[in-house]
Amino acid sequence: MSLYKLNEFDPDYRDTLEGNDIKGLGVYTEGNDEKIGTVNDVLVDDEGHFRYLVVDLGFWIFGKKVLLPVGRSRIDYGRDRVYAVGMTREQAEDLPEFDERQVDYDYEERVRGVYRNPQYSTTPVDTATPLDTTATLDTGFTATPATPTTPTFTRDTYNYEQEPSLFGLNEQDHQTLRLYEERLVANKRRQKTGEVAVGKHIETETARVSVPVEKEHVVIERITPDDAGRVVAPGEADFREGEFARVEIHEETADIRKEAFVREEVRVRKVVEQDTVDAQETIRREELDVNAPGLPIEER
């Protein structure tokens, strides 16, 4: 199971933690409030769960860094401190040195093996009781090499949840109360409101048109010439039988036909009209109620 530095796993972790950066906090013992070191970094697993605090002991052991399982820590943001549960400064000195280039299952087992030792499992102090800062350190303690307990799991089966004493957050010291609030989320849904069909049909009507036409007819007019009664010379009168005049008669007829022409064009298109729809709903919000009569409460 791989481990990552906090800033490598989440470059914006400060926003995720809402500004509560654990790096740089001092690490102290619970019993006598003695400083052990400073939080140098945090190691998280593949899912971003805190697993170890990297504690720099450099102020009294030059350059040495050790791992503190998150389940053995208690964070006090009010005093900008991290308390190592059940650990003394001398015990911290015996922890395997942290080397980020050699963090693997075997190294973690060395670290976990130390913390499994009963001498690292002292009962944590009651956080509801003020710490006795006048208590003195028992100087008769002699650090002895820890004998790791043989684990009952293997490299392939190990899971951090199998050791809540090392990696489980103490419910008394680490509590989160989520406040929920409702908000209106506006969205739009497109739906069909109708359909417009545009087509053509044929209507008939009777059209009338007037066309002037001409007709020819023969008018026979008999008149008496001015020289009526004049005697004609012999041979001038040509009496012939069957002589007639031929006259062609014409008339016009109306030639009516139909022709089609473009009367108009109909263009069909859609336009979008903008409108604003106002809606209101009753939303709920949870507020924090703090019941601590006479006790100082600091809100951050």
ChimeraX commands (.cxc) that place a marker at each C-alpha (Angstrom):
marker #1 position 0.00,0.00,0.00 radius 0.5
marker #1 position 1.61,3.23,-1.17 radius 0.5
marker #1 position 2.04,6.33,0.96 radius 0.5
marker #1 position 2.24,9.90,-0.31 radius 0.5
marker #1 position 3.22,13.22,1.13 radius 0.5
marker #1 position 0.21,15.39,1.75 radius 0.5
marker #1 position 1.16,18.15,-0.68 radius 0.5
marker #1 position 1.95,15.57,-3.39 radius 0.5
marker #1 position -1.43,13.90,-3.01 radius 0.5
marker #1 position -3.37,17.17,-2.80 radius 0.5
marker #1 position -1.49,20.38,-3.73 radius 0.5
marker #1 position -4.51,22.38,-2.47 radius 0.5
marker #1 position -4.76,20.54,0.84 radius 0.5
marker #1 position -4.82,23.84,2.78 radius 0.5
marker #1 position -8.15,24.69,1.14 radius 0.5
marker #1 position -9.42,21.17,1.88 radius 0.5
marker #1 position -8.46,21.58,5.56 radius 0.5
marker #1 position -9.99,25.08,5.59 radius 0.5
marker #1 position -6.69,26.67,6.54 radius 0.5
marker #1 position -5.94,24.30,9.46 radius 0.5
marker #1 position -2.45,23.33,8.35 radius 0.5
marker #1 position -1.03,20.67,10.64 radius 0.5
marker #1 position 2.51,21.15,9.37 radius 0.5
marker #1 position 4.69,23.10,11.75 radius 0.5
marker #1 position 2.69,22.23,14.87 radius 0.5
marker #1 position 4.72,21.22,17.88 radius 0.5
marker #1 position 4.48,17.62,19.13 radius 0.5
marker #1 position 4.25,17.20,22.91 radius 0.5
marker #1 position 3.87,14.39,25.42 radius 0.5
marker #1 position 0.54,14.20,27.16 radius 0.5
marker #1 position 1.78,13.44,30.65 radius 0.5
marker #1 position 4.20,16.32,31.27 radius 0.5
marker #1 position 3.63,18.57,28.28 radius 0.5
marker #1 position 7.23,18.10,27.13 radius 0.5
marker #1 position 8.02,18.90,23.52 radius 0.5
marker #1 position 9.11,15.94,21.40 radius 0.5
marker #1 position 9.49,17.62,18.03 radius 0.5
marker #1 position 7.63,19.33,15.18 radius 0.5
marker #1 position 5.28,17.99,12.54 radius 0.5
marker #1 position 7.35,18.07,9.36 radius 0.5
marker #1 position 4.90,16.38,7.01 radius 0.5
marker #1 position 1.90,14.06,6.74 radius 0.5
marker #1 position 1.72,10.73,4.92 radius 0.5
marker #1 position -1.59,9.68,3.37 radius 0.5
marker #1 position -2.70,6.48,1.63 radius 0.5
marker #1 position -4.16,5.98,-1.85 radius 0.5
marker #1 position -7.54,7.31,-0.70 radius 0.5
marker #1 position -6.13,10.38,1.06 radius 0.5
marker #1 position -6.61,9.10,4.61 radius 0.5
marker #1 position -4.08,10.39,7.13 radius 0.5
marker #1 position -1.83,7.51,8.24 radius 0.5
marker #1 position 1.33,9.00,9.76 radius 0.5
marker #1 position 2.66,12.29,11.01 radius 0.5
marker #1 position 6.30,12.82,10.14 radius 0.5
marker #1 position 7.81,14.25,13.35 radius 0.5
marker #1 position 11.13,16.06,13.17 radius 0.5
marker #1 position 13.13,15.51,16.36 radius 0.5
marker #1 position 15.92,17.73,15.09 radius 0.5
marker #1 position 15.86,20.24,17.93 radius 0.5
marker #1 position 17.42,17.66,20.24 radius 0.5
marker #1 position 18.51,14.82,17.93 radius 0.5
marker #1 position 20.13,16.34,14.88 radius 0.5
marker #1 position 18.19,15.64,11.71 radius 0.5
marker #1 position 16.22,12.60,12.87 radius 0.5
marker #1 position 12.64,12.13,11.71 radius 0.5
marker #1 position 10.21,9.47,12.92 radius 0.5
marker #1 position 6.67,8.39,12.12 radius 0.5
marker #1 position 3.75,8.87,14.50 radius 0.5
marker #1 position 0.60,6.89,13.54 radius 0.5
marker #1 position -2.35,9.24,13.33 radius 0.5
marker #1 position -4.27,7.09,15.84 radius 0.5
marker #1 position -1.61,7.88,18.44 radius 0.5
marker #1 position -2.02,11.64,18.06 radius 0.5
marker #1 position -4.39,14.26,19.40 radius 0.5
marker #1 position -4.51,17.63,17.65 radius 0.5
marker #1 position -5.24,20.74,19.71 radius 0.5
marker #1 position -5.70,23.60,17.26 radius 0.5
marker #1 position -6.51,25.91,20.14 radius 0.5
marker #1 position -2.90,25.63,21.36 radius 0.5
marker #1 position -1.36,24.78,17.96 radius 0.5
marker #1 position -0.09,21.48,19.32 radius 0.5
marker #1 position -0.15,17.78,18.60 radius 0.5
marker #1 position -0.04,15.44,21.57 radius 0.5
marker #1 position 1.61,12.03,21.15 radius 0.5
marker #1 position -0.65,9.59,22.97 radius 0.5
marker #1 position 1.26,7.24,25.28 radius 0.5
marker #1 position 4.77,8.31,24.23 radius 0.5
marker #1 position 7.70,9.89,26.01 radius 0.5
marker #1 position 10.63,11.71,24.53 radius 0.5
marker #1 position 12.94,8.77,25.25 radius 0.5
marker #1 position 10.60,6.39,23.45 radius 0.5
marker #1 position 10.58,8.65,20.42 radius 0.5
marker #1 position 14.35,8.34,20.29 radius 0.5
marker #1 position 14.06,4.55,19.87 radius 0.5
marker #1 position 11.74,4.77,16.86 radius 0.5
marker #1 position 13.13,3.73,13.45 radius 0.5
marker #1 position 14.41,6.73,11.53 radius 0.5
marker #1 position 12.20,7.89,8.68 radius 0.5
marker #1 position 13.71,7.84,5.19 radius 0.5
marker #1 position 11.24,8.76,2.48 radius 0.5
marker #1 position 13.28,6.79,-0.07 radius 0.5
marker #1 position 12.80,3.53,1.83 radius 0.5
marker #1 position 9.14,3.63,2.86 radius 0.5
marker #1 position 7.73,0.19,2.10 radius 0.5
marker #1 position 5.79,-2.55,3.89 radius 0.5
marker #1 position 8.87,-3.86,5.70 radius 0.5
marker #1 position 9.75,-0.41,7.03 radius 0.5
marker #1 position 6.18,0.20,8.13 radius 0.5
marker #1 position 6.18,-3.15,9.92 radius 0.5
marker #1 position 9.27,-2.07,11.86 radius 0.5
marker #1 position 7.48,1.11,12.89 radius 0.5
marker #1 position 4.20,-0.64,13.69 radius 0.5
marker #1 position 6.06,-3.33,15.58 radius 0.5
marker #1 position 7.42,-0.71,17.97 radius 0.5
marker #1 position 4.01,0.82,18.58 radius 0.5
marker #1 position 2.49,-2.61,19.17 radius 0.5
marker #1 position 4.75,-2.97,22.18 radius 0.5
marker #1 position 2.68,-2.46,25.36 radius 0.5
marker #1 position 5.09,0.19,26.70 radius 0.5
marker #1 position 3.93,2.45,23.82 radius 0.5
marker #1 position 0.27,1.81,24.62 radius 0.5
marker #1 position -0.19,3.74,27.84 radius 0.5
marker #1 position -3.68,4.99,28.49 radius 0.5
marker #1 position -4.13,8.49,27.05 radius 0.5
marker #1 position -5.05,11.24,29.47 radius 0.5
marker #1 position -8.61,12.43,29.80 radius 0.5
marker #1 position -8.78,15.53,27.62 radius 0.5
marker #1 position -11.62,16.89,29.69 radius 0.5
marker #1 position -9.22,17.26,32.65 radius 0.5
marker #1 position -6.69,20.15,32.52 radius 0.5
marker #1 position -3.12,18.98,32.08 radius 0.5
marker #1 position -0.89,19.16,35.15 radius 0.5
marker #1 position 2.02,21.22,33.84 radius 0.5
marker #1 position 3.83,20.93,37.20 radius 0.5
marker #1 position 4.28,17.17,36.90 radius 0.5
marker #1 position 7.88,16.00,36.64 radius 0.5
marker #1 position 9.27,13.42,34.30 radius 0.5
marker #1 position 10.15,10.07,35.83 radius 0.5
marker #1 position 13.90,10.09,35.17 radius 0.5
marker #1 position 14.18,6.49,36.27 radius 0.5
marker #1 position 12.88,5.32,32.91 radius 0.5
marker #1 position 15.39,3.38,30.85 radius 0.5
marker #1 position 14.67,2.93,27.17 radius 0.5
marker #1 position 14.88,-0.70,26.17 radius 0.5
marker #1 position 14.72,-2.10,22.67 radius 0.5
marker #1 position 11.14,-2.91,21.83 radius 0.5
marker #1 position 10.24,-6.43,20.87 radius 0.5
marker #1 position 7.69,-6.23,18.08 radius 0.5
marker #1 position 4.67,-8.44,18.35 radius 0.5
marker #1 position 4.44,-11.00,15.59 radius 0.5
marker #1 position 1.64,-9.81,13.30 radius 0.5
marker #1 position -1.13,-12.11,12.20 radius 0.5
marker #1 position -1.38,-10.56,8.74 radius 0.5
marker #1 position 0.84,-10.48,5.67 radius 0.5
marker #1 position 2.01,-8.02,3.06 radius 0.5
marker #1 position -0.88,-9.00,0.80 radius 0.5
marker #1 position -3.63,-8.99,3.44 radius 0.5
marker #1 position -2.66,-6.02,5.62 radius 0.5
marker #1 position -5.12,-3.17,5.92 radius 0.5
marker #1 position -4.81,-0.08,8.11 radius 0.5
marker #1 position -8.33,-0.64,9.43 radius 0.5
marker #1 position -7.08,-3.85,11.08 radius 0.5
marker #1 position -5.25,-1.73,13.68 radius 0.5
marker #1 position -7.61,1.00,14.83 radius 0.5
marker #1 position -5.37,1.65,17.83 radius 0.5
marker #1 position -2.74,2.96,15.43 radius 0.5
marker #1 position -4.72,4.40,12.57 radius 0.5
marker #1 position -8.24,4.98,13.88 radius 0.5
marker #1 position -9.09,8.51,14.93 radius 0.5
marker #1 position -10.05,8.66,18.60 radius 0.5
marker #1 position -13.73,9.57,18.65 radius 0.5
marker #1 position -13.31,11.65,21.77 radius 0.5
marker #1 position -10.39,13.68,20.44 radius 0.5
marker #1 position -11.39,13.90,16.79 radius 0.5
marker #1 position -15.04,14.71,16.22 radius 0.5
marker #1 position -16.64,16.30,13.22 radius 0.5
marker #1 position -20.14,17.73,13.24 radius 0.5
marker #1 position -21.44,18.59,9.81 radius 0.5
marker #1 position -23.97,21.36,9.40 radius 0.5
marker #1 position -26.19,21.03,6.37 radius 0.5
marker #1 position -27.99,23.69,4.42 radius 0.5
marker #1 position -30.38,23.51,1.51 radius 0.5
marker #1 position -30.00,25.69,-1.54 radius 0.5
marker #1 position -32.02,26.17,-4.68 radius 0.5
marker #1 position -30.49,24.69,-7.80 radius 0.5
marker #1 position -31.87,26.20,-11.00 radius 0.5
marker #1 position -31.89,24.08,-14.09 radius 0.5
marker #1 position -33.74,24.02,-17.37 radius 0.5
marker #1 position -35.54,21.17,-19.08 radius 0.5
marker #1 position -36.43,21.35,-22.75 radius 0.5
marker #1 position -39.86,19.98,-23.57 radius 0.5
marker #1 position -42.09,19.93,-26.61 radius 0.5
marker #1 position -45.00,22.35,-26.34 radius 0.5
marker #1 position -46.51,21.92,-29.79 radius 0.5
marker #1 position -45.94,21.46,-33.46 radius 0.5
marker #1 position -46.60,23.75,-36.41 radius 0.5
marker #1 position -47.24,22.14,-39.80 radius 0.5
marker #1 position -46.99,24.38,-42.83 radius 0.5
marker #1 position -48.21,22.95,-46.17 radius 0.5
marker #1 position -50.11,23.79,-49.37 radius 0.5
marker #1 position -53.55,23.01,-50.72 radius 0.5
marker #1 position -55.41,23.95,-53.92 radius 0.5
marker #1 position -58.48,26.10,-54.05 radius 0.5
marker #1 position -60.54,26.58,-57.23 radius 0.5
marker #1 position -62.57,29.54,-58.37 radius 0.5
marker #1 position -64.18,30.76,-61.55 radius 0.5
marker #1 position -62.25,33.51,-63.24 radius 0.5
marker #1 position -63.84,35.79,-65.82 radius 0.5
marker #1 position -62.03,37.71,-68.53 radius 0.5
marker #1 position -63.40,39.93,-71.27 radius 0.5
marker #1 position -61.79,39.79,-74.70 radius 0.5
marker #1 position -62.99,42.11,-77.51 radius 0.5
marker #1 position -63.28,40.24,-80.81 radius 0.5
marker #1 position -64.10,41.39,-84.37 radius 0.5
marker #1 position -66.42,39.77,-86.91 radius 0.5
marker #1 position -66.75,40.58,-90.58 radius 0.5
marker #1 position -69.99,40.45,-92.51 radius 0.5
marker #1 position -71.04,41.46,-96.07 radius 0.5
marker #1 position -73.12,44.54,-96.66 radius 0.5
marker #1 position -74.83,44.72,-100.04 radius 0.5
marker #1 position -75.70,48.26,-100.91 radius 0.5
marker #1 position -77.54,49.24,-104.04 radius 0.5
marker #1 position -77.18,52.87,-105.27 radius 0.5
marker #1 position -78.12,54.78,-108.42 radius 0.5
marker #1 position -74.99,56.15,-110.12 radius 0.5
marker #1 position -74.83,59.77,-111.15 radius 0.5
marker #1 position -74.77,58.89,-114.85 radius 0.5
marker #1 position -77.76,56.65,-114.66 radius 0.5
marker #1 position -79.63,56.58,-118.00 radius 0.5
marker #1 position -76.48,57.34,-119.99 radius 0.5
marker #1 position -76.24,55.42,-123.23 radius 0.5
marker #1 position -73.13,53.35,-123.46 radius 0.5
marker #1 position -71.19,52.78,-126.61 radius 0.5
marker #1 position -71.60,49.61,-128.57 radius 0.5
marker #1 position -69.32,46.93,-127.16 radius 0.5
marker #1 position -69.00,48.61,-123.78 radius 0.5
marker #1 position -71.84,46.63,-122.36 radius 0.5
marker #1 position -70.54,43.13,-121.68 radius 0.5
marker #1 position -73.38,40.89,-120.92 radius 0.5
marker #1 position -72.09,37.71,-119.30 radius 0.5
marker #1 position -73.95,35.10,-117.37 radius 0.5
marker #1 position -72.59,33.72,-114.11 radius 0.5
marker #1 position -70.34,36.64,-113.23 radius 0.5
marker #1 position -70.00,37.15,-109.44 radius 0.5
marker #1 position -67.74,38.88,-106.90 radius 0.5
marker #1 position -65.93,36.80,-104.13 radius 0.5
marker #1 position -65.42,38.42,-100.74 radius 0.5
marker #1 position -63.68,36.60,-97.76 radius 0.5
marker #1 position -65.35,36.98,-94.39 radius 0.5
marker #1 position -63.20,36.81,-91.19 radius 0.5
marker #1 position -63.94,36.93,-87.54 radius 0.5
marker #1 position -61.90,36.75,-84.28 radius 0.5
marker #1 position -62.44,34.13,-81.60 radius 0.5
marker #1 position -61.30,34.29,-77.97 radius 0.5
marker #1 position -58.30,32.06,-77.27 radius 0.5
marker #1 position -58.44,31.41,-73.49 radius 0.5
marker #1 position -55.66,29.39,-71.77 radius 0.5
marker #1 position -54.15,29.14,-68.30 radius 0.5
marker #1 position -50.58,29.83,-67.24 radius 0.5
marker #1 position -48.96,29.47,-63.80 radius 0.5
marker #1 position -46.86,32.19,-62.23 radius 0.5
marker #1 position -45.14,32.80,-58.85 radius 0.5
marker #1 position -47.47,34.72,-56.64 radius 0.5
marker #1 position -45.44,34.85,-53.37 radius 0.5
marker #1 position -42.88,32.99,-51.25 radius 0.5
marker #1 position -43.53,31.74,-47.72 radius 0.5
marker #1 position -40.46,31.39,-45.49 radius 0.5
marker #1 position -40.76,29.26,-42.33 radius 0.5
marker #1 position -38.23,29.69,-39.48 radius 0.5
marker #1 position -38.06,29.71,-35.69 radius 0.5
marker #1 position -37.08,32.53,-33.37 radius 0.5
marker #1 position -36.11,32.23,-29.69 radius 0.5
marker #1 position -37.62,34.61,-27.19 radius 0.5
marker #1 position -35.90,35.18,-23.84 radius 0.5
marker #1 position -37.95,35.15,-20.69 radius 0.5
marker #1 position -37.21,35.01,-16.96 radius 0.5
marker #1 position -39.14,32.66,-14.70 radius 0.5
marker #1 position -39.15,33.46,-10.98 radius 0.5
marker #1 position -39.60,30.65,-8.46 radius 0.5
marker #1 position -39.34,30.43,-4.70 radius 0.5
marker #1 position -39.10,27.57,-2.22 radius 0.5
marker #1 position -38.59,27.25,1.52 radius 0.5
marker #1 position -35.08,26.01,2.29 radius 0.5
marker #1 position -33.62,24.74,5.56 radius 0.5
marker #1 position -30.31,25.39,7.27 radius 0.5
marker #1 position -28.73,23.87,10.34 radius 0.5
marker #1 position -27.11,26.14,12.91 radius 0.5
marker #1 position -24.67,25.11,15.59 radius 0.5
marker #1 position -25.91,25.06,19.19 radius 0.5
marker #1 position -23.16,25.03,21.81 radius 0.5
marker #1 position -24.17,24.08,25.34 radius 0.5
marker #1 position -21.16,24.66,27.62 radius 0.5
marker #1 position -22.27,26.69,30.66 radius 0.5
marker #1 position -19.37,28.57,32.19 radius 0.5
marker #1 position -16.74,26.95,29.95 radius 0.5
marker #1 position -14.55,28.98,27.58 radius 0.5
marker #1 position -15.25,28.14,23.94 radius 0.5
marker #1 position -13.05,29.28,21.08 radius 0.5
marker #1 position -14.47,29.27,17.56 radius 0.5
marker #1 position -11.97,29.28,14.72 radius 0.5
marker link #1:1,2 radius 0.2
marker link #1:2,3 radius 0.2
marker link #1:3,4 radius 0.2
marker link #1:4,5 radius 0.2
marker link #1:5,6 radius 0.2
marker link #1:6,7 radius 0.2
marker link #1:7,8 radius 0.2
marker link #1:8,9 radius 0.2
marker link #1:9,10 radius 0.2
marker link #1:10,11 radius 0.2
marker link #1:11,12 radius 0.2
marker link #1:12,13 radius 0.2
marker link #1:13,14 radius 0.2
marker link #1:14,15 radius 0.2
marker link #1:15,16 radius 0.2
marker link #1:16,17 radius 0.2
marker link #1:17,18 radius 0.2
marker link #1:18,19 radius 0.2
marker link #1:19,20 radius 0.2
marker link #1:20,21 radius 0.2
marker link #1:21,22 radius 0.2
marker link #1:22,23 radius 0.2
marker link #1:23,24 radius 0.2
marker link #1:24,25 radius 0.2
marker link #1:25,26 radius 0.2
marker link #1:26,27 radius 0.2
marker link #1:27,28 radius 0.2
marker link #1:28,29 radius 0.2
marker link #1:29,30 radius 0.2
marker link #1:30,31 radius 0.2
marker link #1:31,32 radius 0.2
marker link #1:32,33 radius 0.2
marker link #1:33,34 radius 0.2
marker link #1:34,35 radius 0.2
marker link #1:35,36 radius 0.2
marker link #1:36,37 radius 0.2
marker link #1:37,38 radius 0.2
marker link #1:38,39 radius 0.2
marker link #1:39,40 radius 0.2
marker link #1:40,41 radius 0.2
marker link #1:41,42 radius 0.2
marker link #1:42,43 radius 0.2
marker link #1:43,44 radius 0.2
marker link #1:44,45 radius 0.2
marker link #1:45,46 radius 0.2
marker link #1:46,47 radius 0.2
marker link #1:47,48 radius 0.2
marker link #1:48,49 radius 0.2
marker link #1:49,50 radius 0.2
marker link #1:50,51 radius 0.2
marker link #1:51,52 radius 0.2
marker link #1:52,53 radius 0.2
marker link #1:53,54 radius 0.2
marker link #1:54,55 radius 0.2
marker link #1:55,56 radius 0.2
marker link #1:56,57 radius 0.2
marker link #1:57,58 radius 0.2
marker link #1:58,59 radius 0.2
marker link #1:59,60 radius 0.2
marker link #1:60,61 radius 0.2
marker link #1:61,62 radius 0.2
marker link #1:62,63 radius 0.2
marker link #1:63,64 radius 0.2
marker link #1:64,65 radius 0.2
marker link #1:65,66 radius 0.2
marker link #1:66,67 radius 0.2
marker link #1:67,68 radius 0.2
marker link #1:68,69 radius 0.2
marker link #1:69,70 radius 0.2
marker link #1:70,71 radius 0.2
marker link #1:71,72 radius 0.2
marker link #1:72,73 radius 0.2
marker link #1:73,74 radius 0.2
marker link #1:74,75 radius 0.2
marker link #1:75,76 radius 0.2
marker link #1:76,77 radius 0.2
marker link #1:77,78 radius 0.2
marker link #1:78,79 radius 0.2
marker link #1:79,80 radius 0.2
marker link #1:80,81 radius 0.2
marker link #1:81,82 radius 0.2
marker link #1:82,83 radius 0.2
marker link #1:83,84 radius 0.2
marker link #1:84,85 radius 0.2
marker link #1:85,86 radius 0.2
marker link #1:86,87 radius 0.2
marker link #1:87,88 radius 0.2
marker link #1:88,89 radius 0.2
marker link #1:89,90 radius 0.2
marker link #1:90,91 radius 0.2
marker link #1:91,92 radius 0.2
marker link #1:92,93 radius 0.2
marker link #1:93,94 radius 0.2
marker link #1:94,95 radius 0.2
marker link #1:95,96 radius 0.2
marker link #1:96,97 radius 0.2
marker link #1:97,98 radius 0.2
marker link #1:98,99 radius 0.2
marker link #1:99,100 radius 0.2
marker link #1:100,101 radius 0.2
marker link #1:101,102 radius 0.2
marker link #1:102,103 radius 0.2
marker link #1:103,104 radius 0.2
marker link #1:104,105 radius 0.2
marker link #1:105,106 radius 0.2
marker link #1:106,107 radius 0.2
marker link #1:107,108 radius 0.2
marker link #1:108,109 radius 0.2
marker link #1:109,110 radius 0.2
marker link #1:110,111 radius 0.2
marker link #1:111,112 radius 0.2
marker link #1:112,113 radius 0.2
marker link #1:113,114 radius 0.2
marker link #1:114,115 radius 0.2
marker link #1:115,116 radius 0.2
marker link #1:116,117 radius 0.2
marker link #1:117,118 radius 0.2
marker link #1:118,119 radius 0.2
marker link #1:119,120 radius 0.2
marker link #1:120,121 radius 0.2
marker link #1:121,122 radius 0.2
marker link #1:122,123 radius 0.2
marker link #1:123,124 radius 0.2
marker link #1:124,125 radius 0.2
marker link #1:125,126 radius 0.2
marker link #1:126,127 radius 0.2
marker link #1:127,128 radius 0.2
marker link #1:128,129 radius 0.2
marker link #1:129,130 radius 0.2
marker link #1:130,131 radius 0.2
marker link #1:131,132 radius 0.2
marker link #1:132,133 radius 0.2
marker link #1:133,134 radius 0.2
marker link #1:134,135 radius 0.2
marker link #1:135,136 radius 0.2
marker link #1:136,137 radius 0.2
marker link #1:137,138 radius 0.2
marker link #1:138,139 radius 0.2
marker link #1:139,140 radius 0.2
marker link #1:140,141 radius 0.2
marker link #1:141,142 radius 0.2
marker link #1:142,143 radius 0.2
marker link #1:143,144 radius 0.2
marker link #1:144,145 radius 0.2
marker link #1:145,146 radius 0.2
marker link #1:146,147 radius 0.2
marker link #1:147,148 radius 0.2
marker link #1:148,149 radius 0.2
marker link #1:149,150 radius 0.2
marker link #1:150,151 radius 0.2
marker link #1:151,152 radius 0.2
marker link #1:152,153 radius 0.2
marker link #1:153,154 radius 0.2
marker link #1:154,155 radius 0.2
marker link #1:155,156 radius 0.2
marker link #1:156,157 radius 0.2
marker link #1:157,158 radius 0.2
marker link #1:158,159 radius 0.2
marker link #1:159,160 radius 0.2
marker link #1:160,161 radius 0.2
marker link #1:161,162 radius 0.2
marker link #1:162,163 radius 0.2
marker link #1:163,164 radius 0.2
marker link #1:164,165 radius 0.2
marker link #1:165,166 radius 0.2
marker link #1:166,167 radius 0.2
marker link #1:167,168 radius 0.2
marker link #1:168,169 radius 0.2
marker link #1:169,170 radius 0.2
marker link #1:170,171 radius 0.2
marker link #1:171,172 radius 0.2
marker link #1:172,173 radius 0.2
marker link #1:173,174 radius 0.2
marker link #1:174,175 radius 0.2
marker link #1:175,176 radius 0.2
marker link #1:176,177 radius 0.2
marker link #1:177,178 radius 0.2
marker link #1:178,179 radius 0.2
marker link #1:179,180 radius 0.2
marker link #1:180,181 radius 0.2
marker link #1:181,182 radius 0.2
marker link #1:182,183 radius 0.2
marker link #1:183,184 radius 0.2
marker link #1:184,185 radius 0.2
marker link #1:185,186 radius 0.2
marker link #1:186,187 radius 0.2
marker link #1:187,188 radius 0.2
marker link #1:188,189 radius 0.2
marker link #1:189,190 radius 0.2
marker link #1:190,191 radius 0.2
marker link #1:191,192 radius 0.2
marker link #1:192,193 radius 0.2
marker link #1:193,194 radius 0.2
marker link #1:194,195 radius 0.2
marker link #1:195,196 radius 0.2
marker link #1:196,197 radius 0.2
marker link #1:197,198 radius 0.2
marker link #1:198,199 radius 0.2
marker link #1:199,200 radius 0.2
marker link #1:200,201 radius 0.2
marker link #1:201,202 radius 0.2
marker link #1:202,203 radius 0.2
marker link #1:203,204 radius 0.2
marker link #1:204,205 radius 0.2
marker link #1:205,206 radius 0.2
marker link #1:206,207 radius 0.2
marker link #1:207,208 radius 0.2
marker link #1:208,209 radius 0.2
marker link #1:209,210 radius 0.2
marker link #1:210,211 radius 0.2
marker link #1:211,212 radius 0.2
marker link #1:212,213 radius 0.2
marker link #1:213,214 radius 0.2
marker link #1:214,215 radius 0.2
marker link #1:215,216 radius 0.2
marker link #1:216,217 radius 0.2
marker link #1:217,218 radius 0.2
marker link #1:218,219 radius 0.2
marker link #1:219,220 radius 0.2
marker link #1:220,221 radius 0.2
marker link #1:221,222 radius 0.2
marker link #1:222,223 radius 0.2
marker link #1:223,224 radius 0.2
marker link #1:224,225 radius 0.2
marker link #1:225,226 radius 0.2
marker link #1:226,227 radius 0.2
marker link #1:227,228 radius 0.2
marker link #1:228,229 radius 0.2
marker link #1:229,230 radius 0.2
marker link #1:230,231 radius 0.2
marker link #1:231,232 radius 0.2
marker link #1:232,233 radius 0.2
marker link #1:233,234 radius 0.2
marker link #1:234,235 radius 0.2
marker link #1:235,236 radius 0.2
marker link #1:236,237 radius 0.2
marker link #1:237,238 radius 0.2
marker link #1:238,239 radius 0.2
marker link #1:239,240 radius 0.2
marker link #1:240,241 radius 0.2
marker link #1:241,242 radius 0.2
marker link #1:242,243 radius 0.2
marker link #1:243,244 radius 0.2
marker link #1:244,245 radius 0.2
marker link #1:245,246 radius 0.2
marker link #1:246,247 radius 0.2
marker link #1:247,248 radius 0.2
marker link #1:248,249 radius 0.2
marker link #1:249,250 radius 0.2
marker link #1:250,251 radius 0.2
marker link #1:251,252 radius 0.2
marker link #1:252,253 radius 0.2
marker link #1:253,254 radius 0.2
marker link #1:254,255 radius 0.2
marker link #1:255,256 radius 0.2
marker link #1:256,257 radius 0.2
marker link #1:257,258 radius 0.2
marker link #1:258,259 radius 0.2
marker link #1:259,260 radius 0.2
marker link #1:260,261 radius 0.2
marker link #1:261,262 radius 0.2
marker link #1:262,263 radius 0.2
marker link #1:263,264 radius 0.2
marker link #1:264,265 radius 0.2
marker link #1:265,266 radius 0.2
marker link #1:266,267 radius 0.2
marker link #1:267,268 radius 0.2
marker link #1:268,269 radius 0.2
marker link #1:269,270 radius 0.2
marker link #1:270,271 radius 0.2
marker link #1:271,272 radius 0.2
marker link #1:272,273 radius 0.2
marker link #1:273,274 radius 0.2
marker link #1:274,275 radius 0.2
marker link #1:275,276 radius 0.2
marker link #1:276,277 radius 0.2
marker link #1:277,278 radius 0.2
marker link #1:278,279 radius 0.2
marker link #1:279,280 radius 0.2
marker link #1:280,281 radius 0.2
marker link #1:281,282 radius 0.2
marker link #1:282,283 radius 0.2
marker link #1:283,284 radius 0.2
marker link #1:284,285 radius 0.2
marker link #1:285,286 radius 0.2
marker link #1:286,287 radius 0.2
marker link #1:287,288 radius 0.2
marker link #1:288,289 radius 0.2
marker link #1:289,290 radius 0.2
marker link #1:290,291 radius 0.2
marker link #1:291,292 radius 0.2
marker link #1:292,293 radius 0.2
marker link #1:293,294 radius 0.2
marker link #1:294,295 radius 0.2
marker link #1:295,296 radius 0.2
marker link #1:296,297 radius 0.2
marker link #1:297,298 radius 0.2
marker link #1:298,299 radius 0.2
marker link #1:299,300 radius 0.2
view
